[in-house]
Amino acid sequence: MKVIVDLCVVPIGVGVHLAPYIAACEKVLTEAGLKIQLHPNGTAIEGEWCPVFAAIEACHRTDYGVGCRHDYTTATITTPTDRGQPLD
């Protein structure tokens, strides 16, 4: 199933400099072959359900691997089946 997810992952307890965590998550999503668009409040992701959510899990694991112990995540999900509605 095709999904578009608006994702916001916030590392908790790592200080105010979040750029390294955002860059690490962006790399995970890009390497997963997903179509993404970063925006001021998070990242829009387009792809198939399972790869998208596997990549979101990988973002958490990546954050934990670089010192974060708690992520706060919000995701808004749409499943456009009636017509194509790409990020473009």
C-alpha positions as CSV (number, residue, x, y, z in Angstrom):
1,M,0.0,0.0,0.0
2,K,1.3,3.4,-1.0
3,V,1.6,5.9,1.9
4,I,2.6,9.5,2.5
5,V,3.9,10.1,6.0
6,D,4.7,13.4,7.6
7,L,7.3,12.5,10.2
8,C,8.8,14.4,13.1
9,V,11.4,12.6,15.2
10,V,12.7,14.6,18.2
11,P,15.7,13.3,20.1
12,I,15.1,14.0,23.9
13,G,18.0,14.7,26.3
14,V,20.7,15.5,23.7
15,G,20.8,19.2,24.0
16,V,19.7,21.8,21.5
17,H,21.9,20.9,18.5
18,L,19.7,18.4,16.6
19,A,21.4,18.7,13.2
20,P,23.5,15.5,13.5
21,Y,20.4,13.5,14.4
22,I,18.3,15.0,11.5
23,A,21.2,14.4,9.1
24,A,21.5,10.7,10.3
25,C,17.8,10.2,9.8
26,E,17.8,11.8,6.4
27,K,20.6,9.5,5.3
28,V,18.6,6.4,6.5
29,L,15.5,7.5,4.6
30,T,17.5,8.3,1.4
31,E,19.5,5.0,1.5
32,A,16.1,3.2,1.9
33,G,15.3,4.6,-1.6
34,L,12.3,6.6,-0.3
35,K,11.2,9.9,-1.8
36,I,11.5,12.5,0.9
37,Q,11.1,16.3,1.4
38,L,12.6,17.9,4.5
39,H,10.6,20.9,5.8
40,P,10.8,23.1,8.9
41,N,8.7,20.8,11.0
42,G,9.9,17.4,9.9
43,T,10.1,15.2,6.8
44,A,7.5,14.1,4.3
45,I,8.0,10.6,3.1
46,E,6.5,8.8,0.1
47,G,6.7,5.0,-0.5
48,E,5.2,1.6,0.2
49,W,4.0,0.9,3.7
50,C,6.5,-1.6,4.9
51,P,9.7,0.1,3.6
52,V,8.5,3.4,5.0
53,F,7.9,2.1,8.5
54,A,11.1,0.0,8.5
55,A,13.0,3.2,7.7
56,I,11.3,5.0,10.5
57,E,12.4,2.3,12.9
58,A,15.9,2.5,11.4
59,C,15.9,6.3,12.2
60,H,15.2,5.5,15.8
61,R,17.9,2.8,15.9
62,T,20.4,5.3,14.3
63,D,19.6,7.9,16.9
64,Y,20.1,5.4,19.6
65,G,23.4,4.4,18.0
66,V,24.8,8.0,18.3
67,G,23.9,8.6,21.9
68,C,20.2,9.4,22.0
69,R,18.2,7.3,24.5
70,H,14.7,8.7,23.9
71,D,13.0,9.8,20.7
72,Y,9.6,11.5,20.6
73,T,8.0,10.9,17.3
74,T,4.8,12.1,15.6
75,A,3.6,10.7,12.3
76,T,0.6,11.7,10.1
77,I,-0.2,9.1,7.6
78,T,-2.3,9.2,4.4
79,T,-3.0,6.3,2.1
80,P,-4.2,7.8,-1.2
81,T,-5.8,4.9,-3.0
82,D,-8.4,6.9,-5.0
83,R,-5.9,8.8,-7.1
84,G,-2.2,9.5,-7.3
85,Q,-1.2,12.2,-4.9
86,P,2.6,12.3,-4.9
87,L,4.8,14.7,-2.9
88,D,5.4,16.7,-6.0
